Amino acid sequence: MSYEEWRKSRGPSWLKGPNGLAWQGAHGRLSDSLVALWKEAVKSSFPMEAPADALDYLGSEIGIPRSQVDANASYAIKLRRAWEVWPFAGTPLGMLLAFEAAGYPAGMVHFIQQEAHAFTLNTDTTLAPSARLVKISLNGGFWTFDANRAFWSRFGILFGDPANLPAGWAAGAVSPPTGASTPTLNEVNGMIRMVNKWRRSAASFQWIRVVTSGNIWGWPPSLNWGAAGLVWGGTVVSWGPAEY
């Protein structure tokens, strides 16, 4: 029963005439409109129920940016994944799950620590999230961000395989990004914001890097200096750590 119907069915006898019922109905309709707004406000907190114009606000709060190809329905599904991802926030696993939820598939993205290891996700999405972290030992026992090895809490996000990049990145990625580059300025800034939201506070974010061709120092870890026929000097695009 609506408030308008309820108010018309209640009240003293002097409000049962035409004028009284109109007065009761007007107040009831106001209450009904407020209830409808309250319902919409509650729904806006849930990705699968929220109106389209609420999704980007939810994405900013949750920390999963919208990609260039996301329609409202697909983005809502990504935002719903926050419930399974946020328990791992502040860890390499949480960061990689957030990138996956944002549309960068398992195996494409690597979390590089200065200390000893890199991490990626197992591509088997049927596994429990806690079972999907893949640890990779780095050559030499550390990653060379620079000559300073004292701060092992430093990390970066690496798209290290030129053959496994999002569409258009190999030819279109530039630094600094622009509104017409691939990815765009907005997408790059969204990734940087996501990294800063999902990292642990004590860790120092260095960069997001994309290897668009060739091999770079330290990656892939299976390669070593001096290997027969190995040519180093890949092309790399770097973004961050600050937004543009």
Rosetta blueprint (number, residue, H / E / L):
1 M L
2 S L
3 Y H
4 E H
5 E H
6 W H
7 R H
8 K H
9 S H
10 R L
11 G L
12 P L
13 S H
14 W H
15 L H
16 K L
17 G L
18 P H
19 N H
20 G H
21 L H
22 A H
23 W H
24 Q H
25 G H
26 A H
27 H H
28 G H
29 R H
30 L H
31 S H
32 D H
33 S H
34 L H
35 V H
36 A H
37 L H
38 W H
39 K H
40 E H
41 A H
42 V H
43 K H
44 S L
45 S L
46 F L
47 P L
48 M L
49 E L
50 A L
51 P L
52 A H
53 D H
54 A H
55 L H
56 D H
57 Y H
58 L H
59 G H
60 S H
61 E H
62 I H
63 G L
64 I L
65 P L
66 R L
67 S L
68 Q L
69 V L
70 D L
71 A L
72 N H
73 A H
74 S H
75 Y H
76 A H
77 I H
78 K H
79 L H
80 R H
81 R L
82 A H
83 W H
84 E H
85 V H
86 W H
87 P H
88 F H
89 A L
90 G L
91 T L
92 P H
93 L H
94 G H
95 M H
96 L H
97 L H
98 A H
99 F H
100 E H
101 A H
102 A L
103 G L
104 Y L
105 P L
106 A L
107 G L
108 M L
109 V L
110 H E
111 F E
112 I E
113 Q E
114 Q L
115 E E
116 A E
117 H E
118 A E
119 F E
120 T E
121 L E
122 N L
123 T L
124 D L
125 T L
126 T L
127 L L
128 A L
129 P H
130 S H
131 A H
132 R L
133 L E
134 V E
135 K E
136 I E
137 S E
138 L E
139 N E
140 G E
141 G E
142 F E
143 W L
144 T L
145 F L
146 D L
147 A L
148 N L
149 R L
150 A L
151 F L
152 W L
153 S L
154 R E
155 F E
156 G E
157 I E
158 L E
159 F E
160 G L
161 D L
162 P L
163 A L
164 N L
165 L L
166 P L
167 A L
168 G L
169 W H
170 A H
171 A H
172 G H
173 A L
174 V L
175 S L
176 P L
177 P L
178 T L
179 G L
180 A L
181 S L
182 T L
183 P L
184 T L
185 L H
186 N H
187 E H
188 V H
189 N H
190 G H
191 M H
192 I H
193 R H
194 M H
195 V H
196 N H
197 K H
198 W H
199 R L
200 R L
201 S L
202 A L
203 A L
204 S E
205 F E
206 Q E
207 W E
208 I E
209 R E
210 V E
211 V E
212 T E
213 S E
214 G L
215 N L
216 I E
217 W L
218 G L
219 W E
220 P L
221 P L
222 S L
223 L L
224 N L
225 W L
226 G L
227 A L
228 A L
229 G L
230 L L
231 V L
232 W L
233 G L
234 G L
235 T E
236 V E
237 V E
238 S E
239 W E
240 G L
241 P L
242 A L
243 E L
244 Y L
